[in-house]
Amino acid sequence: MNLAAKIMEVRKNSGLTQKDFADKLFVTRQAVTRWEKGETTPAVETIKAIIEMFNLDANDFFDIAMYCQICAMQLKTFEDMGKNADSGVSIDYCKYCLTDGNFTDDISMDAMIDINLGFIKDFALKSGNEFDEEKTREQQRQYLSQLKRWKQ
């Protein structure tokens, strides 16, 4: 379920009209309409308010583990998520890859794999696990090629 549908579900399950929902969040009814149509996304602070106000679990709210569609970083918290130009949260990109609606780097997939390999190698060595660079490089290539930024 996408964010727009989830917002509508929360509102309807609470028995609220768009206006009542908007009033609780100190936004306009039109803003709620745009969110529910998927035209815009709420600001991070507003999403936090929805989750807190309606006693939701953030993981349940988003239904799935989300990963940056460039670097594959898991988006565990709102603070991990990038920001769209309208200050709304991006559920597709992390804060390192998207700022104010702009991508932070024009990077090749090979360069991204090299960056990720550094993190993976450090984690493996700290955890006492073996690290096979070639195997991991191929796994990264297969995984990243499925993300929006790298799909061909």
DSSP file with accessible surface (Angstrom, degrees, kcal/mol):
  #  RESIDUE AA STRUCTURE BP1 BP2  ACC     N-H-->O    O-->H-N    N-H-->O    O-->H-N    TCO  KAPPA ALPHA  PHI   PSI    X-CA   Y-CA   Z-CA
    1    1 A M              0   0  118      0, 0.0    63,-0.1     0, 0.0     2,-0.0   0.000 360.0 360.0 360.0 133.1    0.0    0.0    0.0
    2    2 A N     >  -     0   0  102      1,-0.1     4,-2.3    61,-0.1     5,-0.2  -0.285 360.0-101.0 -82.3 171.7    1.4    3.4   -0.9
    3    3 A L  H  > S+     0   0   13      1,-0.2     4,-2.5     2,-0.2     5,-0.2   0.899 120.3  53.9 -60.2 -42.2    1.6    6.4    1.4
    4    4 A A  H  > S+     0   0   12      1,-0.2     4,-2.1     2,-0.2    -1,-0.2   0.942 111.6  44.6 -59.3 -46.7   -1.4    8.1   -0.2
    5    5 A A  H  > S+     0   0   40      1,-0.2     4,-2.5     2,-0.2    -1,-0.2   0.877 111.8  53.4 -66.6 -35.9   -3.6    5.0    0.4
    6    6 A K  H  X S+     0   0   25     -4,-2.3     4,-2.7     2,-0.2    -1,-0.2   0.914 107.5  50.4 -67.1 -41.3   -2.3    4.6    3.9
    7    7 A I  H  X S+     0   0    1     -4,-2.5     4,-2.5     1,-0.2    -2,-0.2   0.939 112.2  47.6 -61.5 -44.7   -3.1    8.2    4.8
    8    8 A M  H  X S+     0   0   57     -4,-2.1     4,-2.9    -5,-0.2     5,-0.3   0.919 111.1  51.6 -62.6 -42.2   -6.7    7.7    3.5
    9    9 A E  H  X S+     0   0   64     -4,-2.5     4,-2.9     2,-0.2     5,-0.2   0.926 110.1  48.4 -61.2 -45.1   -7.0    4.4    5.4
   10   10 A V  H  X S+     0   0    8     -4,-2.7     4,-1.2     2,-0.2    -1,-0.2   0.938 113.9  47.1 -60.8 -46.0   -5.9    6.0    8.7
   11   11 A R  H  <>S+     0   0   25     -4,-2.5     5,-2.1    -5,-0.2     3,-0.5   0.959 115.9  43.4 -61.2 -50.2   -8.4    8.9    8.2
   12   12 A K  H ><5S+     0   0  122     -4,-2.9     3,-1.8     1,-0.2    -2,-0.2   0.905 110.8  54.1 -66.3 -40.7  -11.3    6.7    7.2
   13   13 A N  H 3<5S+     0   0  126     -4,-2.9    -1,-0.2     1,-0.3    -2,-0.2   0.754 107.2  53.5 -64.8 -21.9  -10.6    4.1   10.0
   14   14 A S  T 3<5S-     0   0   53     -4,-1.2    -1,-0.3    -3,-0.5    -2,-0.2   0.431 114.4-120.7 -88.7  -3.0  -10.7    7.0   12.4
   15   15 A G  T < 5 +     0   0   66     -3,-1.8     2,-0.4     1,-0.2    -3,-0.2   0.766  64.3 142.8  71.2  27.1  -14.1    8.1   11.1
   16   16 A L      < -     0   0   29     -5,-2.1    -1,-0.2    -6,-0.2    -2,-0.1  -0.784  48.0-133.6-105.2 143.7  -12.9   11.5   10.1
   17   17 A T     >  -     0   0   72     -2,-0.4     4,-2.7     1,-0.1     5,-0.2  -0.394  38.1-102.4 -75.6 167.9  -13.8   13.6    7.1
   18   18 A Q  H  > S+     0   0   44      1,-0.2     4,-2.7     2,-0.2     5,-0.2   0.908 125.3  51.1 -58.8 -39.2  -10.9   15.2    5.2
   19   19 A K  H  > S+     0   0  112      2,-0.2     4,-2.7     1,-0.2    -1,-0.2   0.932 110.6  46.9 -65.2 -45.6  -11.7   18.5    6.9
   20   20 A D  H  > S+     0   0   73      2,-0.2     4,-2.0     1,-0.2    -1,-0.2   0.915 114.0  48.4 -61.9 -43.2  -11.7   16.9   10.4
   21   21 A F  H  X S+     0   0    0     -4,-2.7     4,-1.3     2,-0.2    -2,-0.2   0.934 112.3  49.1 -61.3 -46.4   -8.4   15.2    9.7
   22   22 A A  H  X>S+     0   0    0     -4,-2.7     5,-2.3    -5,-0.2     4,-0.7   0.910 108.5  53.2 -60.3 -44.1   -7.0   18.4    8.3
   23   23 A D  H ><5S+     0   0   81     -4,-2.7     3,-0.8     1,-0.2    -1,-0.2   0.898 106.5  52.4 -60.7 -40.4   -8.1   20.4   11.4
   24   24 A K  H 3<5S+     0   0  101     -4,-2.0    -1,-0.2     1,-0.2    -2,-0.2   0.819 115.9  40.9 -63.7 -30.8   -6.4   17.8   13.7
   25   25 A L  H 3<5S-     0   0   16     -4,-1.3    -1,-0.2    -3,-0.4    -2,-0.2   0.388 110.2-120.5 -98.6   0.7   -3.2   18.3   11.8
   26   26 A F  T <<5S+     0   0  192     -3,-0.8     2,-0.3    -4,-0.7    -3,-0.2   0.901  75.6 113.7  59.2  43.0   -3.5   22.1   11.4
   27   27 A V  S   <S-     0   0   38     -5,-2.3    -1,-0.2    -8,-0.1     2,-0.1  -0.803  71.4 -88.6-129.1 176.7   -3.4   21.8    7.6
   28   28 A T     >  -     0   0   74     -2,-0.3     4,-1.6     1,-0.1     3,-0.2  -0.483  27.8-120.7 -86.0 157.7   -6.0   22.6    4.9
   29   29 A R  H  > S+     0   0  105      1,-0.2     4,-2.5     2,-0.2     5,-0.2   0.878 115.9  59.7 -60.4 -36.1   -8.5   20.1    3.6
   30   30 A Q  H  > S+     0   0   92      1,-0.2     4,-2.5     2,-0.2    -1,-0.2   0.874 100.5  54.6 -62.1 -36.1   -7.0   20.6    0.2
   31   31 A A  H  > S+     0   0   11      2,-0.2     4,-2.4    -3,-0.2    -1,-0.2   0.937 108.6  48.2 -62.7 -43.5   -3.6   19.4    1.5
   32   32 A V  H  X S+     0   0    0     -4,-1.6     4,-2.7     1,-0.2    -2,-0.2   0.923 109.9  52.7 -63.0 -42.4   -5.2   16.2    2.7
   33   33 A T  H  X S+     0   0   24     -4,-2.5     4,-1.6     1,-0.2     6,-0.2   0.935 109.9  48.1 -58.2 -45.5   -6.9   15.8   -0.7
   34   34 A R  H  X>S+     0   0  101     -4,-2.5     5,-2.1     1,-0.2     6,-1.1   0.890 111.5  50.3 -65.3 -37.5   -3.5   16.2   -2.4
   35   35 A W  H ><5S+     0   0   15     -4,-2.4     3,-1.2     1,-0.2    -1,-0.2   0.940 110.6  48.8 -63.5 -46.3   -1.9   13.6   -0.1
   36   36 A E  H 3<5S+     0   0   16     -4,-2.7    -1,-0.2     1,-0.3    -2,-0.2   0.751 111.4  49.7 -69.3 -23.5   -4.6   11.1   -0.6
   37   37 A K  H 3<5S-     0   0  142     -4,-1.6    -1,-0.3    -5,-0.2    -2,-0.2   0.516 113.0-120.0 -86.8  -8.1   -4.4   11.5   -4.4
   38   38 A G  T <<5S+     0   0   50     -3,-1.2    -3,-0.2    -4,-0.5    -2,-0.1   0.635  79.1 123.8  78.4  14.3   -0.6   11.1   -4.2
   39   39 A E  S   <S+     0   0  119     -5,-2.1     2,-0.3    -6,-0.2    -4,-0.2   0.831  80.9   4.7 -75.5 -33.9    0.0   14.5   -5.7
   40   40 A T  S    S-     0   0   41     -6,-1.1    -2,-0.2    -9,-0.2    -1,-0.1  -0.903  70.9-129.2-139.5 168.8    2.1   15.6   -2.8
   41   41 A T        -     0   0   37     -2,-0.3     3,-0.1    -3,-0.1    -6,-0.1  -0.940  31.1-106.2-120.0 148.3    3.5   14.1    0.4
   42   42 A P        -     0   0    2      0, 0.0    47,-1.7     0, 0.0    45,-0.0  -0.299  42.7 -95.4 -65.7 155.6    3.2   15.5    3.9
   43   43 A A  B >>  -A   88   0A  27     45,-0.3     4,-2.2     1,-0.1     3,-0.5  -0.284  39.1-106.0 -63.1 156.6    6.2   17.1    5.5
   44   44 A V  H 3> S+     0   0    6     43,-0.9     4,-2.6     1,-0.3     5,-0.2   0.906 121.9  54.3 -53.3 -43.7    8.2   14.8    7.8
   45   45 A E  H 3> S+     0   0  119      1,-0.2     4,-2.1     2,-0.2    -1,-0.3   0.866 107.8  50.2 -61.6 -35.9    6.8   16.6   10.9
   46   46 A T  H <> S+     0   0   26     -3,-0.5     4,-2.5     2,-0.2    -1,-0.2   0.907 109.3  49.9 -71.2 -40.6    3.2   16.0    9.7
   47   47 A I  H  X S+     0   0    0     -4,-2.2     4,-2.5     2,-0.2    -2,-0.2   0.928 110.8  50.5 -63.1 -42.5    3.8   12.3    9.1
   48   48 A K  H  X S+     0   0   62     -4,-2.6     4,-2.6    -5,-0.2     5,-0.2   0.927 109.8  50.9 -58.6 -43.2    5.3   12.1   12.6
   49   49 A A  H  X S+     0   0   33     -4,-2.1     4,-3.3     2,-0.2     5,-0.3   0.907 109.3  50.3 -62.3 -42.1    2.2   13.8   13.9
   50   50 A I  H  X S+     0   0    0     -4,-2.5     4,-2.2     2,-0.2    -1,-0.2   0.946 112.1  47.4 -60.3 -47.6   -0.1   11.3   12.1
   51   51 A I  H  <>S+     0   0   16     -4,-2.5     5,-3.1     1,-0.2    -2,-0.2   0.927 118.8  40.0 -62.0 -43.9    1.8    8.4   13.5
   52   52 A E  H ><5S+     0   0  149     -4,-2.6     3,-1.2     3,-0.2    -2,-0.2   0.931 114.9  51.0 -71.8 -45.0    1.8    9.7   17.0
   53   53 A M  H 3<5S+     0   0   85     -4,-3.3    -2,-0.2     1,-0.3    -1,-0.2   0.864 118.9  36.5 -62.6 -37.1   -1.8   11.1   17.0
   54   54 A F  T 3<5S-     0   0   40     -4,-2.2    -1,-0.3    -5,-0.3    -2,-0.2   0.210 110.6-119.1-104.3  14.3   -3.3    7.9   15.7
   55   55 A N  T < 5 +     0   0  151     -3,-1.2     2,-0.3     1,-0.2    -3,-0.2   0.902  56.1 161.3  52.0  53.6   -0.9    5.6   17.7
   56   56 A L      < -     0   0   55     -5,-3.1     2,-0.5    -6,-0.2    -1,-0.2  -0.714  43.8-121.3-103.4 153.3    0.6    3.9   14.7
   57   57 A D     >  -     0   0   81     -2,-0.3     4,-2.8     1,-0.1     5,-0.2  -0.817  21.1-136.3 -88.5 130.2    3.8    2.0   14.4
   58   58 A A  H  > S+     0   0   34     -2,-0.5     4,-2.0     1,-0.2     5,-0.2   0.885 104.8  52.0 -57.3 -39.0    6.0    3.6   11.7
   59   59 A N  H  > S+     0   0  112      1,-0.2     4,-1.3     2,-0.2    -1,-0.2   0.910 112.4  45.1 -65.4 -39.3    6.9    0.2   10.2
   60   60 A D  H  4 S+     0   0  105      2,-0.2    -2,-0.2     1,-0.2    -1,-0.2   0.868 108.2  58.9 -69.0 -35.6    3.2   -0.7   10.0
   61   61 A F  H  < S+     0   0    3     -4,-2.8    -2,-0.2     1,-0.2    -1,-0.2   0.917 115.8  33.3 -60.3 -41.7    2.4    2.7    8.6
   62   62 A F  H  < S-     0   0   20     -4,-2.0     2,-0.9    -5,-0.2    -1,-0.2   0.609  93.7-153.3 -91.9 -11.2    4.8    2.1    5.7
   63   63 A D     <  +     0   0   75     -4,-1.3     2,-0.3    -5,-0.2    -3,-0.1   0.127  65.7  53.9  69.4 -27.0    4.1   -1.6    5.5
   64   64 A I  S    S-     0   0  120     -2,-0.9     2,-0.4   -63,-0.1    -2,-0.1  -0.942  91.6 -97.2-137.4 157.3    7.4   -2.6    4.0
   65   65 A A        -     0   0   55     -2,-0.3     2,-0.4     9,-0.0    11,-0.1  -0.634  47.0-147.3 -71.1 130.6   11.1   -2.1    4.6
   66   66 A M        -     0   0   21      9,-0.5     9,-3.3    -2,-0.4     2,-0.4  -0.846  15.4-170.2-107.5 144.3   12.1    0.8    2.5
   67   67 A Y  B     -B   74   0B  83     -2,-0.4     7,-0.2     7,-0.3     6,-0.1  -0.973  34.7 -98.1-131.6 144.9   15.5    1.3    0.9
   68   68 A C     >  -     0   0    0      5,-2.8     4,-1.3    -2,-0.4    25,-0.3  -0.382  29.7-137.4 -59.3 133.4   17.0    4.2   -0.9
   69   69 A Q  T  4 S+     0   0   37     23,-3.2    80,-2.0     2,-0.1    81,-0.4   0.275  98.0  38.2 -83.4  14.0   16.6    3.7   -4.6
   70   70 A I  T  4 S+     0   0    8     22,-0.2    -1,-0.1    79,-0.1    77,-0.1   0.624 131.8  15.9-119.9 -58.4   20.1    4.8   -5.3
   71   71 A C  T  4 S-     0   0   18      2,-0.1    -2,-0.1    44,-0.0    73,-0.1   0.569  91.5-125.4-100.6 -11.5   22.4    3.6   -2.5
   72   72 A A     <  +     0   0   19     -4,-1.3     2,-0.1     1,-0.3    -3,-0.1   0.560  50.8 158.6  77.4  12.5   20.2    0.9   -1.0
   73   73 A M        -     0   0   53     -6,-0.1    -5,-2.8     1,-0.1     2,-0.3  -0.446  48.0-112.4 -64.1 135.9   20.5    2.3    2.5
   74   74 A Q  B     -B   67   0B  74     -7,-0.2     2,-1.1    -2,-0.1    -7,-0.3  -0.538  20.2-139.0 -72.2 134.1   17.5    1.1    4.6
   75   75 A L        +     0   0    7     -9,-3.3    -9,-0.5    -2,-0.3    -1,-0.1  -0.768  39.2 156.7 -95.5  90.9   15.2    3.9    5.5
   76   76 A K        +     0   0  135     -2,-1.1     2,-0.3   -11,-0.1    -1,-0.2   0.769  60.7  23.5 -88.7 -31.7   14.4    3.1    9.1
   77   77 A T  S >> S-     0   0   60     -3,-0.2     3,-1.1     1,-0.1     4,-0.7  -0.883  80.8-108.1-131.8 166.7   13.4    6.5   10.4
   78   78 A F  G >4 S+     0   0   20     -2,-0.3     3,-1.0     1,-0.3    -1,-0.1   0.848 118.4  62.2 -62.7 -32.2   12.1    9.7    9.0
   79   79 A E  G 34 S+     0   0  100      1,-0.2    -1,-0.3   -35,-0.1    16,-0.1   0.763  98.5  56.5 -66.4 -23.1   15.4   11.3    9.7
   80   80 A D  G <4 S+     0   0   30     -3,-1.1    15,-2.4    14,-0.1    16,-0.3   0.710  91.9  93.0 -76.0 -22.7   17.0    8.8    7.2
   81   81 A M  E << S-C   94   0C   6     -3,-1.0    13,-0.3    -4,-0.7    10,-0.1  -0.456  76.4-119.7 -81.3 145.8   14.6    9.9    4.4
   82   82 A G  E     -     0   0C   1     11,-3.4     8,-2.7     8,-0.4     2,-0.4  -0.209  27.7-115.4 -71.6 170.1   15.5   12.5    1.8
   83   83 A K  E     -C   89   0C  79     15,-1.0    18,-3.0     6,-0.2    19,-0.3  -0.924  17.2-138.9-114.6 134.7   13.5   15.7    1.4
   84   84 A N    >   -     0   0   47      4,-3.4     3,-2.1    -2,-0.4    16,-0.2  -0.342  38.4 -96.7 -76.7 169.7   11.4   16.7   -1.6
   85   85 A A  T 3  S+     0   0   82      1,-0.3    -1,-0.1    15,-0.2    16,-0.0   0.819 126.8  54.7 -59.7 -31.0   11.5   20.3   -2.9
   86   86 A D  T 3  S-     0   0   86      2,-0.1    -1,-0.3     1,-0.1     3,-0.1   0.243 122.3-106.5 -87.9  14.3    8.2   21.0   -1.0
   87   87 A S  S <  S+     0   0   67     -3,-2.1   -43,-0.9     1,-0.3    -2,-0.1   0.455  77.9 138.2  72.6   2.2    9.8   19.7    2.3
   88   88 A G  B     -A   43   0A   0    -45,-0.2    -4,-3.4     1,-0.1    -1,-0.3  -0.396  61.6 -98.5 -70.9 156.6    7.8   16.5    2.1
   89   89 A V  E     -C   83   0C   0    -47,-1.7     2,-0.6    -6,-0.2    -6,-0.2  -0.497  28.2-135.3 -76.9 143.2    9.5   13.3    2.9
   90   90 A S  E     -     0   0C   6     -8,-2.7    -8,-0.4     3,-0.2     8,-0.1  -0.896  14.2-170.7 -97.8 123.9   10.8   11.1    0.1
   91   91 A I  E    S+     0   0C  46     -2,-0.6   -24,-0.2     1,-0.2    -1,-0.1   0.420  85.1  53.2 -92.3   4.3   10.0    7.5    0.6
   92   92 A D  E    S+     0   0C  50      1,-0.2   -23,-3.2   -26,-0.1     2,-0.3   0.652 107.6  41.7-106.8 -22.6   12.3    6.5   -2.3
   93   93 A Y  E    S-     0   0C  39    -25,-0.3   -11,-3.4   -24,-0.1    -3,-0.2  -0.961  72.4-123.5-134.8 148.8   15.6    8.2   -1.4
   94   94 A C  E >>  -C   81   0C   0     -2,-0.3     4,-2.0   -13,-0.3     3,-1.0  -0.320  35.4-103.1 -83.8 169.4   17.8    8.7    1.7
   95   95 A K  T 34 S+     0   0   84    -15,-2.4   -12,-0.1     1,-0.3   -14,-0.1   0.721 120.8  56.3 -65.7 -20.9   19.0   12.0    3.1
   96   96 A Y  T 34 S+     0   0  147    -16,-0.3    -1,-0.3     1,-0.1     3,-0.1   0.738 114.8  36.4 -82.2 -23.0   22.4   11.4    1.6
   97   97 A C  T <4 S+     0   0   12     -3,-1.0     7,-1.7     1,-0.2     2,-0.4   0.651 121.0  39.4-103.1 -20.5   21.1   11.0   -2.0
   98   98 A L  E  <  +D  103   0D   7     -4,-2.0   -15,-1.0     5,-0.2     2,-0.4  -0.976  57.3 168.4-138.5 123.0   18.2   13.6   -2.0
   99   99 A T  E >  S-D  102   0D  65      3,-2.7     3,-2.3    -2,-0.4   -15,-0.1  -0.996  75.0 -13.9-134.4 127.5   18.1   17.0   -0.5
  100  100 A D  T 3  S-     0   0   99     -2,-0.4   -16,-0.3     1,-0.3   -15,-0.2   0.844 128.8 -53.5  51.1  36.9   15.4   19.6   -1.3
  101  101 A G  T 3  S+     0   0   32    -18,-3.0     2,-0.4     1,-0.2    -1,-0.3   0.490 117.6 108.9  81.7   3.9   14.3   17.6   -4.2
  102  102 A N  E <  S-D   99   0D 113     -3,-2.3    -3,-2.7   -19,-0.3    -1,-0.2  -0.921  71.7-119.1-117.5 137.8   17.7   17.4   -5.8
  103  103 A F  E     -D   98   0D 108     -2,-0.4    -5,-0.2    -5,-0.2    -6,-0.1  -0.509  19.5-143.6 -69.8 140.6   20.0   14.4   -6.1
  104  104 A T  S    S+     0   0   61     -7,-1.7     2,-0.3    -2,-0.2    -1,-0.1   0.763  75.3  21.4 -81.1 -26.2   23.3   15.1   -4.3
  105  105 A D        -     0   0  116     -8,-0.4     2,-0.8     2,-0.1    -1,-0.2  -0.996  57.6-140.9-142.5 149.3   25.6   13.3   -6.7
  106  106 A D        +     0   0  154     -2,-0.3     2,-0.3    -3,-0.1     0, 0.0  -0.885  49.0 164.5-104.1  94.3   25.7   12.1  -10.3
  107  107 A I        -     0   0   27     -2,-0.8     2,-0.1     3,-0.0    -2,-0.1  -0.853  36.1-122.0-119.2 148.3   27.4    8.8   -9.6
  108  108 A S     >  -     0   0   66     -2,-0.3     4,-2.2     1,-0.1     5,-0.2  -0.462  27.6-115.1 -82.7 161.4   27.9    5.6  -11.6
  109  109 A M  H  > S+     0   0   26      1,-0.2     4,-2.7     2,-0.2     5,-0.2   0.906 117.3  54.8 -63.4 -38.6   26.7    2.3  -10.3
  110  110 A D  H  > S+     0   0   80      1,-0.2     4,-2.2     2,-0.2    -1,-0.2   0.912 108.2  48.4 -62.1 -40.5   30.3    1.1  -10.1
  111  111 A A  H  > S+     0   0   32      2,-0.2     4,-2.1     1,-0.2    -1,-0.2   0.904 111.3  50.4 -65.6 -39.5   31.2    4.0   -7.9
  112  112 A M  H  X S+     0   0   12     -4,-2.2     4,-2.9     2,-0.2    -2,-0.2   0.908 108.7  52.3 -64.9 -40.1   28.2    3.3   -5.7
  113  113 A I  H  X S+     0   0    0     -4,-2.7     4,-2.9     1,-0.2    -2,-0.2   0.933 107.9  51.7 -61.1 -43.2   29.2   -0.3   -5.4
  114  114 A D  H  X S+     0   0   85     -4,-2.2     4,-1.5     2,-0.2    -1,-0.2   0.918 111.2  47.3 -60.2 -42.8   32.7    0.7   -4.3
  115  115 A I  H  X S+     0   0   82     -4,-2.1     4,-1.4     1,-0.2     3,-0.3   0.953 113.8  47.1 -62.8 -48.4   31.2    3.0   -1.6
  116  116 A N  H  X S+     0   0   20     -4,-2.9     4,-2.8     1,-0.2     5,-0.2   0.887 106.0  59.2 -62.7 -37.4   28.9    0.2   -0.4
  117  117 A L  H  X S+     0   0    9     -4,-2.9     4,-3.0     1,-0.2     5,-0.2   0.878 101.5  55.6 -59.9 -37.2   31.7   -2.3   -0.4
  118  118 A G  H  X S+     0   0   34     -4,-1.5     4,-2.2    -3,-0.3    -1,-0.2   0.937 111.3  42.8 -60.4 -45.7   33.6   -0.1    2.1
  119  119 A F  H  X S+     0   0  144     -4,-1.4     4,-2.4     2,-0.2    -2,-0.2   0.915 115.9  48.3 -65.8 -43.9   30.7   -0.2    4.5
  120  120 A I  H  X S+     0   0   57     -4,-2.8     4,-2.8     2,-0.2    -2,-0.2   0.922 111.9  49.3 -64.9 -42.7   30.0   -3.9    4.0
  121  121 A K  H  X S+     0   0   92     -4,-3.0     4,-2.8    -5,-0.2     5,-0.2   0.940 111.3  49.2 -62.8 -46.4   33.7   -4.8    4.5
  122  122 A D  H  X S+     0   0   86     -4,-2.2     4,-2.4    -5,-0.2    -1,-0.2   0.923 113.4  47.1 -58.5 -45.2   34.0   -2.7    7.7
  123  123 A F  H  X S+     0   0  142     -4,-2.4     4,-1.9     2,-0.2     6,-0.2   0.925 112.4  49.5 -63.8 -44.1   30.8   -4.3    9.1
  124  124 A A  H  <>S+     0   0   10     -4,-2.8     5,-2.9     1,-0.2     4,-0.4   0.937 113.0  46.1 -62.3 -45.0   32.0   -7.8    8.2
  125  125 A L  H ><5S+     0   0  104     -4,-2.8     3,-1.0     1,-0.2    -1,-0.2   0.907 112.8  49.3 -67.2 -39.8   35.4   -7.4    9.8
  126  126 A K  H 3<5S+     0   0  178     -4,-2.4    -1,-0.2     1,-0.3    -2,-0.2   0.821 112.6  49.3 -67.1 -29.0   33.9   -5.8   12.9
  127  127 A S  T 3<5S-     0   0   56     -4,-1.9    -1,-0.3    -5,-0.2    -2,-0.2   0.465 115.8-115.5 -87.7  -4.2   31.4   -8.7   13.2
  128  128 A G  T < 5S+     0   0   68     -3,-1.0     2,-0.2    -4,-0.4    -3,-0.2   0.704  70.3 137.4  77.2  19.0   34.2  -11.3   12.7
  129  129 A N      < -     0   0   95     -5,-2.9    -1,-0.3    -6,-0.2    -2,-0.1  -0.642  58.3-104.6 -97.2 156.0   32.7  -12.5    9.4
  130  130 A E        -     0   0  193     -2,-0.2     2,-0.5    -3,-0.1    -1,-0.1  -0.419  28.8-148.0 -72.4 154.8   34.6  -13.3    6.2
  131  131 A F        -     0   0   46     -2,-0.1     2,-0.8    -7,-0.0   -10,-0.0  -0.969  11.7-171.6-131.3 115.5   34.5  -10.8    3.4
  132  132 A D     >  -     0   0   89     -2,-0.5     4,-2.7     1,-0.2     5,-0.2  -0.902   7.2-166.5-105.3 102.6   34.7  -12.0   -0.2
  133  133 A E  H  > S+     0   0   83     -2,-0.8     4,-2.8     1,-0.2     5,-0.2   0.900  83.8  47.0 -61.5 -44.4   35.0   -8.8   -2.3
  134  134 A E  H  > S+     0   0  130      2,-0.2     4,-2.2     1,-0.2    -1,-0.2   0.923 114.5  46.5 -65.8 -42.5   34.3  -10.3   -5.7
  135  135 A K  H  > S+     0   0  125      1,-0.2     4,-2.4     2,-0.2    -2,-0.2   0.931 115.4  46.7 -63.9 -44.3   31.2  -12.2   -4.5
  136  136 A T  H  X S+     0   0   16     -4,-2.7     4,-2.7     2,-0.2    -2,-0.2   0.892 109.2  54.7 -66.6 -38.5   29.9   -9.1   -2.6
  137  137 A R  H  X S+     0   0   49     -4,-2.8     4,-2.3    -5,-0.2    -1,-0.2   0.934 110.2  46.4 -60.5 -43.2   30.6   -6.9   -5.6
  138  138 A E  H  X S+     0   0   91     -4,-2.2     4,-2.4     2,-0.2    -2,-0.2   0.911 111.4  51.3 -67.9 -39.5   28.5   -9.2   -7.8
  139  139 A Q  H  X S+     0   0  100     -4,-2.4     4,-2.6     1,-0.2    -1,-0.2   0.916 110.7  49.2 -62.1 -42.1   25.7   -9.3   -5.2
  140  140 A Q  H  X S+     0   0   26     -4,-2.7     4,-3.2     2,-0.2     5,-0.3   0.913 109.6  51.7 -62.8 -43.0   25.7   -5.5   -5.1
  141  141 A R  H  X S+     0   0   79     -4,-2.3     4,-1.7     1,-0.2    -2,-0.2   0.935 112.6  45.5 -60.9 -44.5   25.5   -5.3   -8.9
  142  142 A Q  H  < S+     0   0  114     -4,-2.4     4,-0.3     2,-0.2    -2,-0.2   0.921 117.9  43.3 -64.7 -43.6   22.5   -7.6   -9.0
  143  143 A Y  H >< S+     0   0   90     -4,-2.6     3,-1.8    -5,-0.2     4,-0.4   0.955 114.1  47.6 -69.9 -50.8   20.8   -5.8   -6.1
  144  144 A L  H >< S+     0   0    0     -4,-3.2     3,-1.9     1,-0.3     6,-0.4   0.858 101.0  66.4 -61.3 -33.1   21.4   -2.2   -7.2
  145  145 A S  T 3< S+     0   0   34     -4,-1.7     7,-0.4    -5,-0.3    -1,-0.3   0.681  97.5  56.5 -64.6 -13.3   20.3   -3.0  -10.8
  146  146 A Q  T <  S+     0   0  121     -3,-1.8    -1,-0.3    -4,-0.3    -2,-0.2   0.568  88.5  95.9 -90.9 -11.3   16.8   -3.6   -9.4
  147  147 A L  S X> S-     0   0    8     -3,-1.9     4,-1.6    -4,-0.4     3,-0.9  -0.477  87.8-110.8 -82.0 154.6   16.6   -0.1   -7.8
  148  148 A K  T 34 S+     0   0  111      1,-0.3     3,-0.3     2,-0.2   -78,-0.1   0.858 114.8  52.2 -51.0 -44.6   14.9    2.8   -9.6
  149  149 A R  T 34 S+     0   0   84    -80,-2.0    -1,-0.3     1,-0.2   -79,-0.1   0.839 120.3  32.1 -64.5 -32.8   18.1    4.7  -10.2
  150  150 A W  T <4 S+     0   0   17     -3,-0.9    -1,-0.2    -6,-0.4    -2,-0.2   0.476  83.7 122.2-109.4  -4.4   19.9    1.8  -11.8
  151  151 A K     <        0   0  135     -4,-1.6    -5,-0.1    -3,-0.3    -6,-0.1  -0.343 360.0 360.0 -60.7 141.7   17.2   -0.2  -13.6
  152  152 A Q              0   0  221     -7,-0.4    -1,-0.1    -2,-0.0    -2,-0.1  -0.762 360.0 360.0-115.8 360.0   17.8   -0.5  -17.3
